[in-house]
Amino acid sequence: MRQLEIAKGKNDVVIYGMPRWMEYDRISYDYFENLKLHVSCANFVDKDDIKVKEFIKKFYEEYGALPEEDAFKGYDLTLYFGRQLMKHGMYFKDVIDTETEQMLSTKFDFERNVTPEDAANERLDKVNYLENKYVNILKFEDYYFQKMN
């Protein structure tokens, strides 16, 4: 980071890094700020979001502790898939790619993956797998990570 800071000079630079960069504690956050660091991650909890604040309050009232990242993930997964089951029954997988929803720590935006051979033969009903294509993009600004998308 120090070398990048020196090399950039007066040029405007944006650095893209991996999610684990958010865990670094032995680096000056001035580098993150000056290099306009961006990272991608599957889950991000914006503690300024009103829905997140409500969840934290209710969680604390119920369990006497603050929720960790796994609590947000578990809540999001259970609520999203529970809603899908209620709405579409056991065949929710057939329409899940039409059910986009923003949750507390991520957004669910599924996409069907079809093999190239099946796509070429217009057999789009043969799904190889479903994938949540959404990724949070965070920027480091004002000395903390903020959601961009």
PyRosetta script that sets phi, psi and omega in degrees:
from pyrosetta import init, pose_from_sequence

init()
pose = pose_from_sequence("MRQLEIAKGKNDVVIYGMPRWMEYDRISYDYFENLKLHVSCANFVDKDDIKVKEFIKKFYEEYGALPEEDAFKGYDLTLYFGRQLMKHGMYFKDVIDTETEQMLSTKFDFERNVTPEDAANERLDKVNYLENKYVNILKFEDYYFQKMN")
pose.set_psi(1, -39.5)
pose.set_omega(1, 179.8)
pose.set_phi(2, -62.5)
pose.set_psi(2, -43.5)
pose.set_omega(2, -179.7)
pose.set_phi(3, -66.1)
pose.set_psi(3, -38.3)
pose.set_omega(3, 176.8)
pose.set_phi(4, -64.3)
pose.set_psi(4, -41.3)
pose.set_omega(4, 178.2)
pose.set_phi(5, -58.7)
pose.set_psi(5, -43.5)
pose.set_omega(5, 179.9)
pose.set_phi(6, -69.6)
pose.set_psi(6, -44.8)
pose.set_omega(6, -175.9)
pose.set_phi(7, -66.3)
pose.set_psi(7, -31.8)
pose.set_omega(7, -176.6)
pose.set_phi(8, -70.1)
pose.set_psi(8, -25.5)
pose.set_omega(8, -178.9)
pose.set_phi(9, 57.2)
pose.set_psi(9, -126.3)
pose.set_omega(9, -179.6)
pose.set_phi(10, -97.0)
pose.set_psi(10, 5.3)
pose.set_omega(10, 179.7)
pose.set_phi(11, -72.4)
pose.set_psi(11, 148.6)
pose.set_omega(11, 176.2)
pose.set_phi(12, -83.8)
pose.set_psi(12, 119.7)
pose.set_omega(12, -174.9)
pose.set_phi(13, -127.4)
pose.set_psi(13, 141.5)
pose.set_omega(13, 172.1)
pose.set_phi(14, -122.1)
pose.set_psi(14, 126.4)
pose.set_omega(14, -179.5)
pose.set_phi(15, -105.5)
pose.set_psi(15, 133.8)
pose.set_omega(15, 175.1)
pose.set_phi(16, -108.2)
pose.set_psi(16, 129.2)
pose.set_omega(16, -177.8)
pose.set_phi(17, -129.6)
pose.set_psi(17, 179.8)
pose.set_omega(17, -178.6)
pose.set_phi(18, -88.7)
pose.set_psi(18, 160.1)
pose.set_omega(18, -178.3)
pose.set_phi(19, -56.7)
pose.set_psi(19, -33.0)
pose.set_omega(19, -178.1)
pose.set_phi(20, -66.1)
pose.set_psi(20, -16.0)
pose.set_omega(20, 176.4)
pose.set_phi(21, -62.3)
pose.set_psi(21, -24.7)
pose.set_omega(21, 179.5)
pose.set_phi(22, -68.0)
pose.set_psi(22, -18.1)
pose.set_omega(22, -177.7)
pose.set_phi(23, -92.7)
pose.set_psi(23, -7.4)
pose.set_omega(23, -178.2)
pose.set_phi(24, -63.0)
pose.set_psi(24, 129.7)
pose.set_omega(24, 178.1)
pose.set_phi(25, -121.5)
pose.set_psi(25, 0.6)
pose.set_omega(25, -179.9)
pose.set_phi(26, -112.3)
pose.set_psi(26, 32.8)
pose.set_omega(26, 179.0)
pose.set_phi(27, -134.6)
pose.set_psi(27, 144.5)
pose.set_omega(27, 179.0)
pose.set_phi(28, -71.6)
pose.set_psi(28, 128.8)
pose.set_omega(28, 178.3)
pose.set_phi(29, -68.1)
pose.set_psi(29, -10.9)
pose.set_omega(29, 173.5)
pose.set_phi(30, -61.5)
pose.set_psi(30, -36.5)
pose.set_omega(30, 177.2)
pose.set_phi(31, -63.9)
pose.set_psi(31, -45.8)
pose.set_omega(31, 178.1)
pose.set_phi(32, -57.5)
pose.set_psi(32, -44.2)
pose.set_omega(32, -177.3)
pose.set_phi(33, -67.6)
pose.set_psi(33, -49.3)
pose.set_omega(33, -176.2)
pose.set_phi(34, -69.5)
pose.set_psi(34, -28.4)
pose.set_omega(34, -179.7)
pose.set_phi(35, -95.9)
pose.set_psi(35, 6.5)
pose.set_omega(35, 178.1)
pose.set_phi(36, 49.2)
pose.set_psi(36, 56.6)
pose.set_omega(36, -176.6)
pose.set_phi(37, -63.6)
pose.set_psi(37, 134.5)
pose.set_omega(37, 173.4)
pose.set_phi(38, -124.3)
pose.set_psi(38, 142.2)
pose.set_omega(38, 175.2)
pose.set_phi(39, -135.3)
pose.set_psi(39, 157.6)
pose.set_omega(39, 174.2)
pose.set_phi(40, -108.6)
pose.set_psi(40, 147.4)
pose.set_omega(40, 175.2)
pose.set_phi(41, -158.4)
pose.set_psi(41, 151.7)
pose.set_omega(41, -178.4)
pose.set_phi(42, -71.4)
pose.set_psi(42, -40.0)
pose.set_omega(42, -176.4)
pose.set_phi(43, -127.4)
pose.set_psi(43, 137.0)
pose.set_omega(43, 176.5)
pose.set_phi(44, -148.5)
pose.set_psi(44, 128.8)
pose.set_omega(44, -180.0)
pose.set_phi(45, -103.9)
pose.set_psi(45, 114.8)
pose.set_omega(45, 177.9)
pose.set_phi(46, -87.4)
pose.set_psi(46, 103.2)
pose.set_omega(46, -174.5)
pose.set_phi(47, -67.6)
pose.set_psi(47, -10.3)
pose.set_omega(47, 176.9)
pose.set_phi(48, -88.5)
pose.set_psi(48, -12.1)
pose.set_omega(48, -179.9)
pose.set_phi(49, -69.2)
pose.set_psi(49, 133.8)
pose.set_omega(49, -176.8)
pose.set_phi(50, -62.7)
pose.set_psi(50, -37.5)
pose.set_omega(50, 179.3)
pose.set_phi(51, -66.8)
pose.set_psi(51, -36.5)
pose.set_omega(51, 177.6)
pose.set_phi(52, -67.1)
pose.set_psi(52, -43.7)
pose.set_omega(52, 178.3)
pose.set_phi(53, -59.5)
pose.set_psi(53, -42.7)
pose.set_omega(53, 178.3)
pose.set_phi(54, -62.8)
pose.set_psi(54, -43.0)
pose.set_omega(54, 179.4)
pose.set_phi(55, -62.0)
pose.set_psi(55, -45.4)
pose.set_omega(55, -179.6)
pose.set_phi(56, -60.4)
pose.set_psi(56, -43.9)
pose.set_omega(56, -179.3)
pose.set_phi(57, -62.2)
pose.set_psi(57, -48.6)
pose.set_omega(57, -179.2)
pose.set_phi(58, -65.4)
pose.set_psi(58, -39.6)
pose.set_omega(58, 179.4)
pose.set_phi(59, -62.8)
pose.set_psi(59, -44.8)
pose.set_omega(59, -179.5)
pose.set_phi(60, -64.3)
pose.set_psi(60, -42.0)
pose.set_omega(60, 178.7)
pose.set_phi(61, -62.0)
pose.set_psi(61, -36.6)
pose.set_omega(61, -177.5)
pose.set_phi(62, -79.7)
pose.set_psi(62, -42.3)
pose.set_omega(62, -170.7)
pose.set_phi(63, -113.2)
pose.set_psi(63, -8.1)
pose.set_omega(63, 178.5)
pose.set_phi(64, 69.8)
pose.set_psi(64, 21.6)
pose.set_omega(64, 179.2)
pose.set_phi(65, -148.0)
pose.set_psi(65, 158.1)
pose.set_omega(65, 176.3)
pose.set_phi(66, -80.6)
pose.set_psi(66, 142.7)
pose.set_omega(66, -179.5)
pose.set_phi(67, -70.3)
pose.set_psi(67, 140.9)
pose.set_omega(67, 173.7)
pose.set_phi(68, -94.4)
pose.set_psi(68, 177.6)
pose.set_omega(68, -176.1)
pose.set_phi(69, -55.8)
pose.set_psi(69, -39.0)
pose.set_omega(69, -179.6)
pose.set_phi(70, -62.8)
pose.set_psi(70, -30.9)
pose.set_omega(70, 178.1)
pose.set_phi(71, -65.0)
pose.set_psi(71, -41.5)
pose.set_omega(71, 178.3)
pose.set_phi(72, -66.5)
pose.set_psi(72, -44.1)
pose.set_omega(72, 179.1)
pose.set_phi(73, -61.2)
pose.set_psi(73, -47.4)
pose.set_omega(73, -179.3)
pose.set_phi(74, -62.4)
pose.set_psi(74, -41.6)
pose.set_omega(74, 178.0)
pose.set_phi(75, -61.6)
pose.set_psi(75, -48.7)
pose.set_omega(75, -179.2)
pose.set_phi(76, -59.9)
pose.set_psi(76, -47.9)
pose.set_omega(76, -178.3)
pose.set_phi(77, -63.6)
pose.set_psi(77, -47.1)
pose.set_omega(77, -177.8)
pose.set_phi(78, -64.2)
pose.set_psi(78, -45.6)
pose.set_omega(78, -178.9)
pose.set_phi(79, -65.7)
pose.set_psi(79, -46.1)
pose.set_omega(79, -178.2)
pose.set_phi(80, -62.4)
pose.set_psi(80, -52.4)
pose.set_omega(80, -176.3)
pose.set_phi(81, -72.4)
pose.set_psi(81, -29.8)
pose.set_omega(81, 173.6)
pose.set_phi(82, -63.1)
pose.set_psi(82, -43.2)
pose.set_omega(82, 177.3)
pose.set_phi(83, -62.5)
pose.set_psi(83, -40.5)
pose.set_omega(83, 179.7)
pose.set_phi(84, -63.8)
pose.set_psi(84, -42.2)
pose.set_omega(84, 178.0)
pose.set_phi(85, -64.0)
pose.set_psi(85, -42.1)
pose.set_omega(85, 179.5)
pose.set_phi(86, -64.7)
pose.set_psi(86, -39.8)
pose.set_omega(86, -174.8)
pose.set_phi(87, -78.7)
pose.set_psi(87, -41.0)
pose.set_omega(87, -171.3)
pose.set_phi(88, -120.5)
pose.set_psi(88, -2.1)
pose.set_omega(88, -178.4)
pose.set_phi(89, 69.3)
pose.set_psi(89, -159.1)
pose.set_omega(89, -174.4)
pose.set_phi(90, -69.9)
pose.set_psi(90, -7.1)
pose.set_omega(90, 179.7)
pose.set_phi(91, -99.5)
pose.set_psi(91, 20.5)
pose.set_omega(91, -179.3)
pose.set_phi(92, -57.4)
pose.set_psi(92, -27.5)
pose.set_omega(92, -179.2)
pose.set_phi(93, -62.4)
pose.set_psi(93, -22.9)
pose.set_omega(93, -179.2)
pose.set_phi(94, -75.3)
pose.set_psi(94, -19.2)
pose.set_omega(94, -178.3)
pose.set_phi(95, -124.9)
pose.set_psi(95, 5.2)
pose.set_omega(95, -173.4)
pose.set_phi(96, -61.4)
pose.set_psi(96, -26.2)
pose.set_omega(96, 179.5)
pose.set_phi(97, -75.1)
pose.set_psi(97, -2.0)
pose.set_omega(97, 175.9)
pose.set_phi(98, -107.4)
pose.set_psi(98, 0.7)
pose.set_omega(98, -174.0)
pose.set_phi(99, -112.2)
pose.set_psi(99, 76.4)
pose.set_omega(99, 178.1)
pose.set_phi(100, -84.6)
pose.set_psi(100, 135.7)
pose.set_omega(100, 180.0)
pose.set_phi(101, -151.6)
pose.set_psi(101, 131.8)
pose.set_omega(101, 175.1)
pose.set_phi(102, -82.6)
pose.set_psi(102, 125.7)
pose.set_omega(102, 179.5)
pose.set_phi(103, -110.5)
pose.set_psi(103, -165.0)
pose.set_omega(103, -177.4)
pose.set_phi(104, -70.6)
pose.set_psi(104, -42.7)
pose.set_omega(104, -173.9)
pose.set_phi(105, -115.0)
pose.set_psi(105, -7.6)
pose.set_omega(105, 179.5)
pose.set_phi(106, -158.9)
pose.set_psi(106, 176.4)
pose.set_omega(106, 175.1)
pose.set_phi(107, -119.4)
pose.set_psi(107, 139.6)
pose.set_omega(107, 175.7)
pose.set_phi(108, -99.4)
pose.set_psi(108, 118.9)
pose.set_omega(108, -179.2)
pose.set_phi(109, -144.2)
pose.set_psi(109, 83.7)
pose.set_omega(109, -172.5)
pose.set_phi(110, -80.2)
pose.set_psi(110, 150.7)
pose.set_omega(110, 178.7)
pose.set_phi(111, -135.5)
pose.set_psi(111, 139.3)
pose.set_omega(111, 177.9)
pose.set_phi(112, -80.9)
pose.set_psi(112, 138.3)
pose.set_omega(112, 174.7)
pose.set_phi(113, -109.5)
pose.set_psi(113, 120.5)
pose.set_omega(113, 179.6)
pose.set_phi(114, -116.5)
pose.set_psi(114, 138.2)
pose.set_omega(114, -179.6)
pose.set_phi(115, -61.8)
pose.set_psi(115, 151.4)
pose.set_omega(115, 178.9)
pose.set_phi(116, -57.1)
pose.set_psi(116, -36.1)
pose.set_omega(116, 179.3)
pose.set_phi(117, -64.5)
pose.set_psi(117, -44.6)
pose.set_omega(117, 179.5)
pose.set_phi(118, -67.1)
pose.set_psi(118, -37.3)
pose.set_omega(118, 177.4)
pose.set_phi(119, -64.8)
pose.set_psi(119, -42.1)
pose.set_omega(119, 179.5)
pose.set_phi(120, -63.6)
pose.set_psi(120, -33.4)
pose.set_omega(120, 179.9)
pose.set_phi(121, -92.6)
pose.set_psi(121, 10.8)
pose.set_omega(121, 178.5)
pose.set_phi(122, 56.4)
pose.set_psi(122, 34.3)
pose.set_omega(122, 174.6)
pose.set_phi(123, -100.8)
pose.set_psi(123, 69.1)
pose.set_omega(123, -175.0)
pose.set_phi(124, -77.0)
pose.set_psi(124, -7.9)
pose.set_omega(124, 177.9)
pose.set_phi(125, -81.4)
pose.set_psi(125, -11.8)
pose.set_omega(125, 178.5)
pose.set_phi(126, -90.1)
pose.set_psi(126, 89.9)
pose.set_omega(126, -176.3)
pose.set_phi(127, -86.5)
pose.set_psi(127, 126.5)
pose.set_omega(127, 177.8)
pose.set_phi(128, -73.4)
pose.set_psi(128, -48.1)
pose.set_omega(128, 175.1)
pose.set_phi(129, -166.1)
pose.set_psi(129, 166.1)
pose.set_omega(129, 174.9)
pose.set_phi(130, -107.7)
pose.set_psi(130, 141.7)
pose.set_omega(130, -177.8)
pose.set_phi(131, -136.7)
pose.set_psi(131, 135.6)
pose.set_omega(131, 172.3)
pose.set_phi(132, -77.3)
pose.set_psi(132, 110.6)
pose.set_omega(132, -174.2)
pose.set_phi(133, -85.8)
pose.set_psi(133, -4.3)
pose.set_omega(133, -177.0)
pose.set_phi(134, -77.1)
pose.set_psi(134, 138.3)
pose.set_omega(134, 175.8)
pose.set_phi(135, -136.3)
pose.set_psi(135, 131.9)
pose.set_omega(135, 174.5)
pose.set_phi(136, -73.4)
pose.set_psi(136, 135.4)
pose.set_omega(136, 172.0)
pose.set_phi(137, -111.7)
pose.set_psi(137, 121.7)
pose.set_omega(137, -178.2)
pose.set_phi(138, -113.0)
pose.set_psi(138, 144.9)
pose.set_omega(138, 174.1)
pose.set_phi(139, -118.4)
pose.set_psi(139, 146.2)
pose.set_omega(139, 176.0)
pose.set_phi(140, -94.2)
pose.set_psi(140, 110.5)
pose.set_omega(140, -177.4)
pose.set_phi(141, -146.4)
pose.set_psi(141, 140.9)
pose.set_omega(141, -176.6)
pose.set_phi(142, 58.0)
pose.set_psi(142, 31.0)
pose.set_omega(142, 173.6)
pose.set_phi(143, 69.3)
pose.set_psi(143, 29.9)
pose.set_omega(143, 168.8)
pose.set_phi(144, -157.6)
pose.set_psi(144, 160.2)
pose.set_omega(144, -179.8)
pose.set_phi(145, -79.7)
pose.set_psi(145, 133.2)
pose.set_omega(145, -178.7)
pose.set_phi(146, -129.3)
pose.set_psi(146, 145.2)
pose.set_omega(146, 180.0)
pose.set_phi(147, -74.0)
pose.set_psi(147, 134.3)
pose.set_omega(147, 179.1)
pose.set_phi(148, -97.4)
pose.set_psi(148, -34.5)
pose.set_omega(148, -173.6)
pose.set_phi(149, -112.4)
pose.dump_pdb("model.pdb")
